[in-house]
Amino acid sequence: MKQNEKLFGKRNEHMAEFDYLTGLPNRRGLYEFYDMLESDAVVHAMFMDIDNFKRVNDIYGHSMGDELLICISNLIEDNVFGFTSRIGGDEFVALLDGNMSVEELENTAKELLKKMEELDFRKDILSNISLSIGIVTNQKVSMRLDDILHKCDSAMYEAKYDGKNRYVFYRENDRTIMRNRNIELEMYDALESGQFVVYMQPKVNMISTKLSGAEALSRWKHPQDGIRTPAVYISLFEKNGFISKLDLYMFEQVCKIKQSWKGKKYEHIPVSVNMSRLHLYNREFPDMLVELADKYGVKHDELEIEITESVFVKDSEELIRNVKLLKERQFIVSIDDFGSGFSALNLLKDLQVDIIKIDREFLDSSGDDDRGKKVLRNVINMCKDLKLDVVTEGIETEEQREFIVRCGCQIAQGFLYSKPLPLDEFDKFANEYITNDDTSYVFKLDGDMKSEDGKFEASSEHFSHIKYDTGIFKGSKALVFPGGPKEEEIIEIPHEILSSDSFMVSMWIYPKEEHSWSCALYVKYETGFFGMIPLAWEGHSSFRIRDSKEVDGWYDTSGCKLQVNEWSHYVVSYNAKTETAYAYINGELVGALKNVPGNRYAKRIVLGGDVFQPSFIGKICEVTFYNEIRDHDFVYDLHQSYVTREDFIGFQIGIDK
């Protein structure tokens, strides 16, 4: 043992393999040192990892990160009495003389954790980092060093899992370790024999309860244990690299499933598949997905690639390149678990992703207080400004649903709608929910002010006398607006019915007198409004959108004026994705305007007037609010559905004049 005592007594200056930054031996130097030890010797090993080190690099820059590494390496070398090395990145390994007691090892680990907090370094940086330490004891040098390192690495990951800033001793009889060993022995055969099966968790439009997509999730159908959930095996697969094989297997299974859906009502819904960060190092990855999708004849824009947020701060350059390649190949790309950790907000401007998925924990923590709610709402706002779709995960209660819809998000996953389902159960769910398409609210104003579904009722608080007159169908009625000063002789419709950035409003309107700039419909938002104005100025109607954030933020989509003493079908729509406003009269497009900024969070909906001009004089009926953008063909068909009815009398000359 004298030779080993000498070796452990100091760092071996004669060894050539050193880390250029810290001066410590590198991984090869560690192996060379281990080979010099006597085969009958016993060693302890300590694996140290800097918690949240990537965060330092991303916030403060790599130069500051390098300074921190040097400082911590000096701390480790000064306090760990053994052979210390930096094996890569923010990972350090120390081999210690097997004659040290467990108590001495514990004291060493405790001293390291304590002195980490007392380092002579920037306190704002120290407040974000710590050490996770894994320790394995009494290892014979006759063992492979890789096996020893694997054990203390496992203990270190357990320390991270338990909350970081702590040390953990490797336990040979630990159930988790034994379970992981068994899983690793079984995983290749399980993949070959098809034991990994696809479950689908629906994504649902919270306004219409219409199925809008699904996420494919793996389940291990074990012959003895039954269904194993991802919590049992995913973290292990991520550590040992098997996750890359499972990812591609799952992607191919999804392509097979999509192929089998041909002819079903829901065949074209997009399905998302999670992808590990390991794929980012493979430049062939996007083309591998293309080959699999094309093999089964699946359209690329029906396949969504989910990449977890934690990848962004670690592999930004590779990520940006691969996302660009995926987008060039027409795949949908989403950021999963957004808000689960250190959100890479600065990368959103560079990443060509389509969808942001709000993490369940972010939702839970943000929904508890007003400050958190503001943060969540503004994150959704920012995503919408970047033209990104937003999906919220973990919706379990009606209160959460209402809150998230008010924040501007329409699509959700969560147990309120469905847990992940095996394919046969998903088929039943999809057949029921794919037909739900009721994102609209209809106020016929045919003798009452209730919405057609009975959920809402307009308020007549500002109406002096409710009167109805002949409508557009035989025997139907329309609400009469007598006119008056601003904000009088109007009705107010519950603002909750407009919950989407993109919308369409359809109404039948019968002006009795010309009043320039009087609104038939006025919707007030937090930062502006829109108005449907039958006669704005000489010969013109206007769909006006006001953006109060801009001094000159007036946007008028002009069309021909609506005729006095005649029924007209007046429709306006706004597409928040393309920032385009449209106006239609009697099924025909009469005006379009691009580069129109949208508003969010409707606060007030007024029918028959606004806060600026005298109120509208005439009749209105068949008012419909849509929370989804509809195309030109839909507007034409909608108009035809009215005028082709046998009882339609709206265009008869002289009626009600």
ZABA-301432 format. One line per 2 residues: number of its first residue (from 1); their letters; for each residue z negated, y, x negated of C-alpha. Coordinates in nm, 2 decimals. Example, Ala and Ser with C-alpha at 12.3 -4.5 7.8 and 13.67 -1.06 7.14 Angstrom:
1	as	-0.78:-0.45:-1.23 ~ -0.71:-0.11:-1.37
This chain:
1	mk	0.00:0.00:0.00 ~ -0.03:0.24:-0.30
3	qn	0.34:0.30:-0.29 ~ 0.33:0.38:0.08
5	ek	0.03:0.61:0.03 ~ 0.22:0.80:-0.23
7	lf	0.53:0.82:-0.01 ~ 0.32:0.96:0.29
9	gk	0.13:1.20:0.07 ~ 0.42:1.45:0.03
11	rn	0.77:1.52:0.14 ~ 1.03:1.35:-0.08
13	eh	1.19:1.63:-0.26 ~ 1.43:1.39:-0.44
15	ma	1.60:1.29:-0.12 ~ 1.94:1.46:-0.05
17	ef	1.96:1.45:0.33 ~ 1.78:1.76:0.45
19	dy	1.83:1.99:0.75 ~ 2.00:2.31:0.64
21	lt	1.80:2.54:0.87 ~ 1.44:2.42:0.84
23	gl	1.45:2.24:0.51 ~ 1.30:1.93:0.66
25	pn	1.46:1.59:0.61 ~ 1.73:1.53:0.88
27	rr	1.79:1.20:1.07 ~ 1.95:1.03:0.78
29	gl	1.67:1.14:0.55 ~ 1.43:0.99:0.80
31	ye	1.61:0.65:0.79 ~ 1.62:0.67:0.41
33	fy	1.25:0.73:0.39 ~ 1.18:0.44:0.63
35	dm	1.39:0.21:0.41 ~ 1.17:0.29:0.12
37	le	0.85:0.17:0.29 ~ 0.72:-0.18:0.21
39	sd	0.82:-0.43:0.48 ~ 0.46:-0.54:0.55
41	av	0.34:-0.18:0.60 ~ 0.23:-0.04:0.94
43	vh	0.32:0.31:1.06 ~ 0.25:0.54:1.36
45	am	0.54:0.75:1.49 ~ 0.52:1.09:1.67
47	fm	0.82:1.23:1.86 ~ 0.80:1.61:1.93
49	di	1.04:1.80:2.16 ~ 1.03:2.18:2.23
51	dn	1.01:2.23:2.61 ~ 1.26:2.48:2.75
53	fk	1.41:2.56:2.40 ~ 1.76:2.60:2.55
55	rv	1.62:2.88:2.76 ~ 1.54:3.07:2.44
57	nd	1.89:3.03:2.31 ~ 2.04:3.15:2.64
59	iy	1.82:3.45:2.69 ~ 1.75:3.57:2.34
61	gh	2.04:3.43:2.14 ~ 2.09:3.15:1.88
63	sm	1.96:3.37:1.60 ~ 1.62:3.40:1.77
65	gd	1.63:3.03:1.85 ~ 1.68:2.95:1.48
67	el	1.39:3.17:1.39 ~ 1.17:2.98:1.64
69	li	1.29:2.64:1.50 ~ 1.19:2.74:1.15
71	ci	0.85:2.87:1.27 ~ 0.77:2.55:1.46
73	sn	0.90:2.32:1.18 ~ 0.65:2.50:0.95
75	li	0.38:2.44:1.21 ~ 0.46:2.07:1.23
77	ed	0.48:2.02:0.86 ~ 0.15:2.20:0.79
79	nv	-0.04:2.01:1.06 ~ 0.11:1.66:1.07
81	fg	0.00:1.47:0.76 ~ 0.29:1.23:0.73
83	ft	0.67:1.23:0.68 ~ 0.81:1.50:0.91
85	sr	1.18:1.54:1.00 ~ 1.41:1.73:1.23
87	ig	1.64:1.47:1.38 ~ 1.85:1.72:1.58
89	gd	1.84:2.02:1.80 ~ 1.48:2.09:1.91
91	ef	1.36:1.73:1.83 ~ 1.12:1.64:1.55
93	va	0.99:1.30:1.43 ~ 0.69:1.23:1.21
95	ll	0.61:0.90:1.06 ~ 0.24:0.86:0.98
97	dg	0.03:0.62:0.77 ~ -0.08:0.33:0.98
99	nm	-0.43:0.36:0.83 ~ -0.49:0.67:1.05
101	sv	-0.71:0.61:1.35 ~ -0.61:0.68:1.71
103	ee	-0.87:0.95:1.72 ~ -0.70:1.12:1.42
105	le	-0.37:1.10:1.59 ~ -0.51:1.25:1.91
107	nt	-0.67:1.53:1.71 ~ -0.34:1.60:1.54
109	ak	-0.15:1.62:1.87 ~ -0.42:1.84:2.02
111	el	-0.41:2.07:1.72 ~ -0.03:2.10:1.74
113	lk	-0.05:2.20:2.11 ~ -0.32:2.45:2.05
115	km	-0.15:2.61:1.75 ~ 0.18:2.63:1.94
117	ee	0.01:2.88:2.17 ~ -0.13:3.08:1.87
119	ld	0.20:3.10:1.67 ~ 0.28:3.43:1.51
121	fr	0.59:3.48:1.72 ~ 0.70:3.69:2.01
123	kd	0.46:3.63:2.30 ~ 0.73:3.66:2.57
125	il	0.91:3.37:2.41 ~ 0.60:3.16:2.35
127	sn	0.51:3.20:2.72 ~ 0.82:3.00:2.80
129	is	0.79:2.71:2.56 ~ 0.56:2.43:2.47
131	ls	0.56:2.09:2.30 ~ 0.59:1.75:2.46
133	ig	0.47:1.47:2.22 ~ 0.52:1.10:2.24
135	iv	0.32:0.87:2.01 ~ 0.36:0.51:1.93
137	tn	0.09:0.33:1.71 ~ 0.07:0.04:1.48
139	qk	0.44:-0.04:1.43 ~ 0.54:-0.29:1.16
141	vs	0.80:-0.16:0.92 ~ 0.97:-0.49:0.95
143	mr	1.09:-0.36:1.29 ~ 1.41:-0.16:1.33
145	ld	1.34:0.21:1.32 ~ 1.56:0.26:1.63
147	di	1.32:0.05:1.83 ~ 1.02:0.25:1.71
149	lh	1.19:0.58:1.79 ~ 1.29:0.45:2.14
151	kc	0.93:0.38:2.22 ~ 0.80:0.72:2.11
153	ds	1.10:0.89:2.28 ~ 1.00:0.71:2.60
155	am	0.65:0.83:2.57 ~ 0.77:1.19:2.50
157	ye	0.98:1.18:2.82 ~ 0.68:1.06:3.01
159	ak	0.49:1.37:2.88 ~ 0.77:1.59:3.00
161	yd	0.77:1.41:3.34 ~ 0.39:1.47:3.37
163	gk	0.43:1.84:3.33 ~ 0.51:1.91:2.96
165	nr	0.28:2.07:2.70 ~ 0.10:1.74:2.65
167	yv	0.10:1.42:2.45 ~ 0.14:1.06:2.57
169	fy	0.07:0.73:2.39 ~ 0.33:0.46:2.44
171	re	0.18:0.16:2.62 ~ 0.34:-0.18:2.57
173	nd	0.22:-0.31:2.90 ~ 0.33:0.00:3.10
175	rt	0.49:-0.10:3.43 ~ 0.74:0.17:3.41
177	im	0.85:0.07:3.07 ~ 0.88:-0.30:3.17
179	rn	1.07:-0.20:3.48 ~ 1.31:0.01:3.28
181	rn	1.36:-0.28:3.04 ~ 1.45:-0.51:3.32
183	ie	1.68:-0.25:3.47 ~ 1.87:-0.21:3.14
185	le	1.91:-0.59:3.12 ~ 2.05:-0.60:3.48
187	my	2.26:-0.28:3.50 ~ 2.59:-0.40:3.36
189	da	2.60:-0.71:3.57 ~ 2.50:-0.51:3.88
191	le	2.79:-0.28:3.83 ~ 3.03:-0.57:3.78
193	sg	2.91:-0.75:4.09 ~ 2.92:-0.45:4.32
195	qf	2.55:-0.41:4.37 ~ 2.58:-0.03:4.37
197	vv	2.69:0.08:4.71 ~ 2.78:0.42:4.86
199	ym	2.56:0.59:5.12 ~ 2.69:0.91:5.28
201	qp	2.47:1.21:5.37 ~ 2.64:1.44:5.62
203	kv	2.70:1.81:5.57 ~ 2.67:1.99:5.90
205	nm	2.77:2.33:6.03 ~ 2.43:2.46:6.15
207	is	2.59:2.69:6.41 ~ 2.83:2.43:6.57
209	tk	2.66:2.11:6.46 ~ 3.01:2.00:6.35
211	ls	3.05:1.76:6.06 ~ 3.19:1.96:5.77
213	ga	3.17:1.70:5.49 ~ 2.95:1.45:5.32
215	ea	2.78:1.37:4.98 ~ 2.82:1.03:4.83
217	ls	2.49:0.89:4.70 ~ 2.44:0.56:4.52
219	rw	2.20:0.29:4.63 ~ 2.13:-0.03:4.42
221	kh	2.14:-0.33:4.66 ~ 1.94:-0.56:4.44
223	pq	1.95:-0.94:4.53 ~ 1.57:-0.97:4.50
225	dg	1.42:-0.62:4.54 ~ 1.65:-0.51:4.82
227	ir	1.76:-0.14:4.82 ~ 1.66:0.05:4.51
229	tp	1.68:0.43:4.55 ~ 1.82:0.66:4.28
231	av	1.47:0.77:4.19 ~ 1.42:0.43:4.03
233	yi	1.72:0.42:3.80 ~ 1.91:0.76:3.77
235	sl	1.68:0.92:3.51 ~ 1.69:0.61:3.30
237	fe	2.07:0.59:3.32 ~ 2.09:0.96:3.22
239	kn	1.88:0.88:2.91 ~ 2.07:0.57:2.80
241	gf	2.42:0.70:2.89 ~ 2.50:0.44:3.16
243	is	2.52:0.72:3.41 ~ 2.87:0.80:3.30
245	kl	2.99:0.45:3.40 ~ 2.81:0.47:3.73
247	dl	2.96:0.81:3.81 ~ 3.31:0.69:3.76
249	ym	3.24:0.38:3.96 ~ 3.10:0.59:4.25
251	fe	3.41:0.82:4.23 ~ 3.64:0.52:4.26
253	qv	3.44:0.38:4.55 ~ 3.47:0.71:4.73
255	ck	3.84:0.71:4.68 ~ 3.86:0.36:4.83
257	ik	3.65:0.47:5.12 ~ 3.86:0.78:5.18
259	qs	4.17:0.55:5.18 ~ 4.01:0.33:5.44
261	wk	3.94:0.64:5.66 ~ 4.31:0.70:5.72
263	gk	4.37:0.74:6.09 ~ 4.01:0.82:6.17
265	ky	3.91:1.15:6.32 ~ 3.72:1.25:6.02
267	eh	3.96:1.12:5.75 ~ 4.01:1.46:5.59
269	ip	3.65:1.58:5.55 ~ 3.57:1.65:5.18
271	vs	3.33:1.41:5.01 ~ 3.13:1.52:4.71
273	vn	3.04:1.30:4.41 ~ 2.78:1.39:4.15
275	ms	2.88:1.39:3.79 ~ 2.66:1.38:3.48
277	rl	2.68:1.63:3.19 ~ 2.79:1.34:2.97
279	hl	3.14:1.38:3.11 ~ 3.17:1.73:2.97
281	yn	3.22:1.59:2.62 ~ 3.52:1.39:2.73
283	re	3.83:1.60:2.74 ~ 4.01:1.33:2.93
285	fp	3.76:1.34:3.21 ~ 3.96:1.56:3.46
287	dm	4.27:1.34:3.41 ~ 4.06:1.03:3.46
289	lv	3.97:1.16:3.81 ~ 4.33:1.24:3.88
291	el	4.44:0.89:3.80 ~ 4.17:0.74:4.02
293	ad	4.24:0.97:4.32 ~ 4.62:0.92:4.29
295	ky	4.57:0.54:4.27 ~ 4.42:0.54:4.62
297	gv	4.64:0.82:4.76 ~ 4.35:1.06:4.81
299	kh	4.42:1.44:4.82 ~ 4.24:1.61:4.54
301	de	4.12:1.89:4.76 ~ 3.93:1.64:4.97
303	le	3.72:1.54:4.67 ~ 3.43:1.76:4.55
305	ie	3.28:1.73:4.20 ~ 2.91:1.82:4.19
307	it	2.77:1.94:3.86 ~ 2.39:2.00:3.84
309	es	2.27:2.35:3.75 ~ 2.08:2.23:3.45
311	vf	2.41:2.15:3.27 ~ 2.51:2.52:3.27
313	vk	2.25:2.65:3.02 ~ 2.31:2.36:2.79
315	ds	2.69:2.32:2.77 ~ 2.84:2.65:2.90
317	ee	3.16:2.65:2.69 ~ 3.24:2.29:2.76
319	li	3.15:2.33:3.13 ~ 3.37:2.64:3.17
321	rn	3.67:2.45:3.02 ~ 3.62:2.14:3.22
323	vk	3.57:2.33:3.55 ~ 3.89:2.52:3.48
325	ll	4.07:2.19:3.43 ~ 3.93:2.04:3.75
327	ke	4.03:2.34:3.95 ~ 4.38:2.33:3.80
329	rq	4.40:1.97:3.93 ~ 4.30:2.10:4.28
331	fi	3.95:1.94:4.30 ~ 3.67:2.12:4.47
333	vs	3.39:2.20:4.23 ~ 3.03:2.27:4.33
335	id	2.70:2.37:4.15 ~ 2.43:2.13:4.27
337	df	2.06:2.20:4.27 ~ 2.11:2.57:4.23
339	gs	1.77:2.73:4.19 ~ 1.60:2.42:4.07
341	gf	1.53:2.55:3.73 ~ 1.67:2.82:3.50
343	sa	1.96:2.95:3.71 ~ 2.26:3.03:3.50
345	ln	2.35:3.34:3.70 ~ 2.54:3.49:3.41
347	ll	2.79:3.20:3.42 ~ 2.89:3.24:3.78
349	kd	3.13:3.51:3.69 ~ 3.31:3.28:3.45
351	lq	3.29:2.95:3.64 ~ 3.57:2.88:3.88
353	vd	3.35:2.69:4.12 ~ 3.39:2.68:4.50
355	ii	3.05:2.59:4.63 ~ 2.69:2.66:4.55
357	ki	2.43:2.41:4.67 ~ 2.08:2.57:4.72
359	dr	1.82:2.33:4.59 ~ 1.56:2.20:4.84
361	ef	1.27:2.32:4.62 ~ 1.42:2.66:4.60
363	ld	1.43:2.67:4.98 ~ 1.07:2.54:5.01
365	ss	0.93:2.79:4.76 ~ 1.13:3.09:4.89
367	gd	1.06:3.04:5.26 ~ 0.68:3.08:5.22
369	dd	0.66:3.46:5.18 ~ 0.87:3.77:5.23
371	rg	0.94:3.82:4.87 ~ 1.08:3.47:4.83
373	kk	1.29:3.51:5.15 ~ 1.44:3.82:5.00
375	vl	1.53:3.64:4.68 ~ 1.69:3.36:4.86
377	rn	1.89:3.58:5.10 ~ 2.01:3.79:4.81
379	vi	2.12:3.48:4.61 ~ 2.32:3.38:4.92
381	nm	2.46:3.73:4.94 ~ 2.56:3.73:4.58
383	ck	2.74:3.39:4.63 ~ 2.92:3.53:4.93
385	dl	3.03:3.84:4.74 ~ 3.18:3.60:4.48
387	kl	3.37:3.42:4.76 ~ 3.16:3.11:4.71
389	dv	3.07:2.88:4.99 ~ 2.70:2.80:5.02
391	vt	2.54:2.47:5.12 ~ 2.16:2.45:5.17
393	eg	1.99:2.12:5.09 ~ 1.67:1.98:5.24
395	ie	1.69:2.14:5.59 ~ 1.42:1.95:5.78
397	te	1.29:2.18:6.05 ~ 1.44:2.41:6.32
399	eq	1.25:2.70:6.16 ~ 1.43:2.64:5.82
401	re	1.76:2.61:6.00 ~ 1.71:2.95:6.18
403	fi	1.59:3.12:5.86 ~ 1.89:2.99:5.65
405	vr	2.14:3.09:5.92 ~ 2.00:3.44:5.93
407	cg	2.04:3.44:5.55 ~ 2.41:3.39:5.60
409	cq	2.45:3.02:5.52 ~ 2.62:2.80:5.77
411	ia	2.64:2.45:5.60 ~ 2.34:2.23:5.54
413	qg	2.23:1.89:5.44 ~ 1.89:1.75:5.54
415	fl	1.69:1.52:5.76 ~ 1.71:1.76:6.05
417	ys	2.06:1.63:6.09 ~ 2.07:1.30:5.90
419	kp	1.93:1.10:5.61 ~ 2.18:0.93:5.37
421	lp	2.35:0.66:5.58 ~ 2.53:0.33:5.50
423	ld	2.89:0.35:5.58 ~ 2.87:0.18:5.93
425	ef	2.60:0.42:6.04 ~ 2.79:0.72:5.89
427	dk	3.10:0.62:6.10 ~ 2.89:0.65:6.42
429	fa	2.75:0.98:6.31 ~ 3.09:1.12:6.21
431	ne	3.26:1.02:6.53 ~ 2.99:1.20:6.73
433	yi	2.97:1.52:6.52 ~ 3.33:1.56:6.41
435	tn	3.43:1.67:6.76 ~ 3.16:1.94:6.78
437	dd	3.35:2.26:6.73 ~ 3.15:2.51:6.94
439	ts	3.11:2.80:6.71 ~ 3.19:3.03:7.00
441	yv	2.99:3.21:7.27 ~ 3.17:3.31:7.59
443	fk	3.05:3.59:7.82 ~ 3.28:3.58:8.12
445	ld	3.11:3.87:8.30 ~ 3.22:3.71:8.62
447	gd	2.94:3.82:8.84 ~ 2.66:3.77:8.58
449	mk	2.59:3.85:8.22 ~ 2.50:3.51:8.09
451	se	2.69:3.32:7.82 ~ 2.88:3.03:7.95
453	dg	2.65:2.78:7.79 ~ 2.34:2.96:7.94
455	kf	2.18:3.01:7.60 ~ 2.21:3.39:7.60
457	ea	2.21:3.68:7.84 ~ 2.33:4.04:7.79
459	ss	2.08:4.32:7.86 ~ 2.16:4.58:8.12
461	eh	1.87:4.81:8.03 ~ 2.11:5.10:7.96
463	fs	2.32:5.04:8.28 ~ 2.24:5.26:8.58
465	hi	2.41:5.03:8.84 ~ 2.58:4.69:8.78
467	ky	2.91:4.67:8.96 ~ 3.19:4.40:8.94
469	dt	3.55:4.43:9.04 ~ 3.86:4.21:9.04
471	gi	3.91:4.01:8.72 ~ 4.22:3.84:8.56
473	fk	4.21:3.53:8.79 ~ 4.22:3.50:9.17
475	gs	3.87:3.52:9.30 ~ 3.72:3.61:8.96
477	ka	3.53:3.93:8.86 ~ 3.51:4.17:8.57
479	lv	3.22:4.40:8.48 ~ 3.29:4.77:8.56
481	fp	3.19:5.03:8.29 ~ 3.17:5.37:8.46
483	gg	3.15:5.57:8.13 ~ 2.88:5.82:8.03
485	pk	2.72:5.99:7.73 ~ 2.69:5.78:7.41
487	ee	2.46:5.48:7.43 ~ 2.45:5.50:7.81
489	ei	2.62:5.27:8.07 ~ 2.65:4.99:7.80
491	ie	2.52:4.64:7.78 ~ 2.36:4.48:7.48
493	ip	2.44:4.12:7.37 ~ 2.19:3.93:7.16
495	he	2.29:3.98:6.80 ~ 2.21:3.62:6.70
497	il	2.55:3.51:6.84 ~ 2.73:3.65:6.53
499	ss	2.59:3.47:6.23 ~ 2.90:3.43:6.01
501	ds	3.08:3.67:5.77 ~ 3.41:3.56:5.91
503	fm	3.46:3.61:6.29 ~ 3.69:3.66:6.58
505	vs	3.63:3.85:6.91 ~ 3.85:3.80:7.21
507	mw	3.83:4.00:7.54 ~ 4.03:4.11:7.84
509	iy	4.01:4.49:7.89 ~ 4.13:4.73:8.16
511	pk	4.10:5.10:8.05 ~ 4.08:5.34:8.35
513	ee	4.08:5.66:8.15 ~ 4.18:5.77:7.81
515	hs	3.89:5.86:7.58 ~ 3.98:5.88:7.21
517	ws	3.76:5.68:6.98 ~ 3.54:5.53:7.26
519	ca	3.45:5.17:7.17 ~ 3.49:4.87:7.39
521	ly	3.27:4.67:7.15 ~ 3.05:4.80:6.87
523	vk	2.86:4.57:6.62 ~ 2.60:4.72:6.39
525	ye	2.52:4.55:6.06 ~ 2.27:4.63:5.79
527	tg	2.53:4.82:5.58 ~ 2.79:4.92:5.83
529	ff	2.96:4.83:6.16 ~ 3.28:4.73:6.33
531	gm	3.43:4.86:6.65 ~ 3.71:4.76:6.89
533	ip	3.86:5.09:7.00 ~ 4.13:5.07:7.28
535	la	4.25:5.43:7.21 ~ 4.16:5.57:6.87
537	we	4.42:5.84:6.85 ~ 4.77:5.92:7.00
539	gh	4.94:5.59:7.07 ~ 4.71:5.38:6.86
541	ss	4.42:5.14:6.91 ~ 4.20:5.06:6.61
543	fr	3.99:4.78:6.48 ~ 3.76:4.99:6.26
545	ir	3.53:4.85:5.99 ~ 3.28:5.07:5.82
547	ds	3.12:4.99:5.49 ~ 2.83:5.23:5.45
549	ke	2.78:5.14:5.08 ~ 3.10:5.34:5.01
551	vd	3.13:5.72:5.09 ~ 3.49:5.66:5.19
553	gw	3.44:5.32:5.33 ~ 3.64:5.35:5.65
555	yd	3.89:5.08:5.72 ~ 4.12:5.10:6.03
557	ts	4.35:4.82:6.14 ~ 4.58:5.00:6.37
559	gc	4.79:4.87:6.66 ~ 4.95:5.01:6.97
561	kl	4.71:5.16:7.22 ~ 4.60:4.96:7.52
563	qv	4.76:5.09:7.84 ~ 4.56:5.26:8.10
565	ne	4.53:5.08:8.44 ~ 4.66:4.76:8.29
567	ws	4.49:4.44:8.17 ~ 4.54:4.36:7.80
569	hy	4.42:4.07:7.59 ~ 4.26:4.24:7.29
571	vv	4.16:4.02:6.99 ~ 4.03:4.12:6.64
573	sy	3.94:3.89:6.35 ~ 3.80:3.93:6.00
575	na	3.84:3.68:5.72 ~ 3.56:3.73:5.46
577	kt	3.73:3.50:5.21 ~ 4.05:3.70:5.20
579	et	3.89:4.03:5.30 ~ 4.16:4.07:5.57
581	ay	4.13:4.23:5.91 ~ 4.37:4.15:6.20
583	ay	4.43:4.30:6.54 ~ 4.62:4.13:6.83
585	in	4.73:4.25:7.17 ~ 4.85:3.99:7.43
587	ge	4.88:3.72:7.17 ~ 5.09:3.91:6.92
589	lv	4.97:4.04:6.58 ~ 4.99:4.42:6.59
591	ga	4.79:4.52:6.28 ~ 4.66:4.38:5.95
593	lk	4.47:4.53:5.66 ~ 4.38:4.38:5.33
595	nv	4.10:4.45:5.08 ~ 3.85:4.53:5.36
597	pg	3.49:4.47:5.25 ~ 3.28:4.27:5.50
599	nr	2.94:4.33:5.64 ~ 2.65:4.08:5.69
601	ya	2.36:4.04:5.92 ~ 2.45:4.17:6.26
603	kr	2.16:4.38:6.40 ~ 2.31:4.50:6.73
605	iv	2.60:4.41:6.96 ~ 2.70:4.67:7.22
607	lg	2.97:4.62:7.49 ~ 3.11:4.94:7.65
609	gd	3.02:5.20:7.39 ~ 2.87:5.29:7.05
611	vf	2.64:5.54:6.89 ~ 2.91:5.80:6.82
613	qp	3.13:5.87:7.13 ~ 3.10:5.88:7.51
615	sf	3.10:5.53:7.66 ~ 3.41:5.33:7.77
617	ig	3.55:5.37:8.12 ~ 3.72:5.06:8.27
619	ki	3.66:4.69:8.31 ~ 3.60:4.40:8.07
621	ce	3.58:4.03:8.11 ~ 3.62:3.70:7.93
623	vt	3.45:3.82:7.61 ~ 3.43:3.54:7.34
625	fy	3.27:3.56:7.00 ~ 3.38:3.31:6.73
627	ne	3.18:3.24:6.42 ~ 3.48:3.10:6.24
629	ir	3.81:3.26:6.14 ~ 4.10:3.14:6.36
631	dh	4.47:3.17:6.27 ~ 4.76:3.35:6.44
633	df	4.87:3.03:6.62 ~ 4.53:2.99:6.77
635	vy	4.53:3.35:6.91 ~ 4.88:3.29:7.06
637	dl	4.77:2.96:7.22 ~ 4.45:3.12:7.34
639	hq	4.65:3.40:7.51 ~ 4.89:3.14:7.66
641	sy	4.59:2.94:7.80 ~ 4.51:3.25:8.01
643	vt	4.85:3.37:8.13 ~ 4.99:3.03:8.21
645	re	4.71:2.94:8.46 ~ 4.83:2.93:8.82
647	df	4.56:3.17:8.93 ~ 4.62:3.43:8.66
649	ig	4.69:3.77:8.82 ~ 4.62:4.00:8.52
651	fq	4.97:4.12:8.48 ~ 5.06:4.17:8.84
653	ig	5.19:4.53:8.89 ~ 4.96:4.76:9.08
655	id	4.66:4.54:9.09 ~ 4.34:4.74:9.11
657	k	4.51:5.07:9.03
